[in-house]
Amino acid sequence: MFGMGVMEFILIAVIFLLIFGGNRIPAIGKGLGGAVREFRKIRHNITGTKPKAKKHKTVEQDESSSIESEISRKLLENVPGVKKVMDIKDKVKKVEDVINKV
């Protein structure tokens, strides 16, 4: 799968275990499972009903933006550590903007 062998998967698993620890892995799995379940539910709701098209956006763009916003909201609620990562990402972007201005 993806050109990766057994050793690569083992290395990724060990790094994942070292970063998150054995106690948090079940919580992360539960959160990701909930996010996937919500994604499927949202996708089913969107494909089952016909959303109204806006003049400045196409229907596909409107659907993808609502799916992305719903998934990001669910991830922030269910997966521990995602909020911290998003905050750090925002801070890095601000620093990059300041550096680019100089």
Secondary structure as UniProt FT lines:
FT   TURN            2..3
FT   HELIX           6..20
FT   TURN            22..24
FT   HELIX           25..48
FT   HELIX           59..78
FT   TURN            80..81
FT   HELIX           82..101
//
